[in-house]
C-alpha cells in the first residue's frame, strides 16, 4: 500500500505546536480508518541513518505525530514510516519509499549541528532545574554491541525520556539474544544543594537505572520531585495490591442502573462523586409473610471455590435498622451459614463493605447485598460491587457493561449511515440569542450553564450540497453534569429554512450522551450541518460537545460523472523552462502542489486538461484549495480560435492557509463558428493578480448539472 497524504510536514526545530497529519488510502483512493486497538508507531530516518521511534495518536481517519516529540532532531530532511502491530504481525506504511518531512533551522541555531542525545546526568539535571516529573515515552531496541543512550525533552510539563538499549548477545543455542529489559533500581533522595546522580548498570540485554534526585525546595503549589516520587510509589503499591489479590474487577453486571436485573421496587436517580446511578428502592409490605425482604439478588455468579471475596454497596433506610448481606449457598452445608454479615443502616447513605469466603460447594452462589426483616420499612440501594480478594476498591462497572456501551455507540452511529462530513474536532460553537461562544477544551467545545440562547451552531457555517430524497443525519457526543436532557436538531436548508427534528438521546456513561437525528430532503439544496435548535438541560454547570457527525445517505438525485475524474495525472502539469520562471509542481496522492513565479512572463499555465462539453448544457466546477496568492481556473478557447475570447470561463480564487472549496456554475453556449467541443481546462497564475503563487489543490470536479 503506497497511497498517503501528509500535511503540515514543514516546521522549525524545537517548535512544539505543529502536528504532522497523515491520511492513508487504499489502492482505489478510499481513506483507511486506522484501528486504534492496534499498536501504531512512527519510525524516522535521515538519509541512510535510523533516528528513532516516536508515539503517534489516532484521530478518526488520520494519524498524528506531534512536533513536541521531535524537538531534538537537527534541521534537515527526514523519512517517516508508520508501523502497525497486531496479533504478532507488523504492517509498514508506505510499502515503498518513505513519507517525507522537513525540520527547518530556527533563529537560535548556529551553522553547527545539534547533538540529538544527551547523557543521563544531563537529563536529571534538566529535571532538577525544571521541577518536572519523569515520563518514559519510548524504549528503542538497538542491535547487539551498540551503545546505550537516552534522549530527553521537556514537553507539556513532563520530562520525557526515550531509552535506546542494545539487544543482548546471542546465546550459544538460541537464535537471538534475550529481549532487553530496563528496571528502576534505587531512588535516593539527596539534599537540595547536591548534584543529581544517575547510574546505568547491567549488560546482555538487562539494565538497571539508579537515580539520585535532589529534594526540591518547598513551593506554594507545585510538588517537589520527592513528592512526585512518593505519589508514584503509592500508585505502584496500590497496583501491586490489585495484582496480588485479583481485585478491582466488578463481577456484578448492570450495577449502574440495575439494567437487566429484577428488583422488588422502583428506581430513583442518585449522584455520588460525579458518578450517576439508579438506586433501587422499595418498602416491605406491612402484612408480608414471610417477613424476609430482599430488594435485589445477583444470581448464578461464577465464583471460585475456597476463595475470598469482598462486596461493597451504598444503602440507607427509612429508619435505623439492621441489614443482612450474604452469599446464598456459599456454605458447605448448602446454605449461607458461613456467608452472613450484619450491618446497621441509618437514614443517611453509607457505604458498606463486607467480606465472604466461598466454600467448597458445587452450587453456583447468589449474592444478596441487602435483606431486612422488619415490616413497613423502606430501603435504598446502589453502587453494588463484588470483587475477588480482601480489598474493597472504588466502584467501577463490569467490563461487560463497558463493552455493551461501546457496542451500543457503534451500532447507533452505524445506523446513521454515510461518511462523516463533519470536522474531526468539534468546531467553535455560537450560542445564538445569548451571543456567546464556546471555549475549546481538548477536542471538545464547552459552554457554561445555563444556556440562554435558542440555537447552537458552528461559528463558521459548514455547508454541504444535498439532493432531493437524500437522508441526512447529524449527531454530537455531549458531556454534562445536568440531570436530564432533551432537545432538537434543525436541518437548515439555505433556500427552504429550518426543519426541526427532536433528537434521540442515548446515555453512554454517567455524564456522556449521544444525541442524533435524521431528515429526508425534499429539494436540491445546501445544508448547514451541526445545527442544534433547542437543548434543554435540567440543573448542571456545564455542557461539552465532541465527536461531531454529519452524513448523507446518498439515496437522492442521479449519478453524475466527473468529466475531470482522471485529473490527477502527471502529464497534465505545465512544462516551462524559462530561466527566470519558477514552476515547481507535482501531483502526489491526488493533491496538486505548486510554486509559480516569473519576472518575464505575464502568465503561467501550470496545469491543463482537455475536456469534452455538450452545447447548451450547464456545468458545475469545484475544487478544494489552500495557499498564498490568487489562482485562476479557465475553460479556454470556447470559440476554437486558439486565443482567449470573451466567451471564456474564468474564475478567481484567493487562497488562504486553510482548505476552502471553490465552485462555479458554467453555461456552455458556443458561438456559431465553433467546430469542436473539446476545450482546455487549466489553472493559471497571472502576474497582474499576484507576485507569486504557492499552495495545493485537490478534489477537482467538473460535472453536468443540466436539469
Secondary structure, DSSP 4 states (H G I P E B T S, - for coil): ---EEEES-EEETT--S-EEEEEEB-TTSPBP---TTSEEEEEEEETTEEEEEEE-EEETTEEEEEGGG-TTPPSEEEEEEEEEEETTEEEEESSSS-EEEEEE--TT--SS---S-B-HHHHHHHHHHHT-EEEEEEEEEEPTTPPPEEEEEEETTEEEEEEEEEPPPPPSS-SSPPPPEEEEEEEEEE-TTSPPEEEEEEETTEEEEEEEEEPPPP-SSSPPHHHHHHHHHHHHHHHHHHHHH--S----SSTTT-TT--BSSEEEEEEETTEEEEEEEEE--TT-SS--EESB-B-S--PPTTEEEEEEEEEEESS-EEEEEEEET-STTSSSTTSEEEEEE-SS-EEEEEEEEE-S-SSPPEEEEEEE-STT-EEEEEEEEEEESS-PPPP---HHHHHHHHHHHHHHHHHH-S---S-SSPPPEEEETTTEE-EEETTEEEEESSP-SSEEEESS--EEEE-TTPEEEEEEEEEE--SEEEEEEE-EETTTB--EEEPEEEE-SSSEEEEEEEEE-SSSEEEE-S-EEEEEEES-SEEEEEEEEEEEE--SS-----TTTT---GGGB-----TTEEEEEEEETTEEEEEEEESS-SEEEEEEEEEE--TT-EEEEEEEEEEEEEEEEEEE-TTSSSS--TT-EEEEEEE-SS-EEEEEEEE----TT----EEEEEEEEETTT-S-EEEEEEEEEEEE---
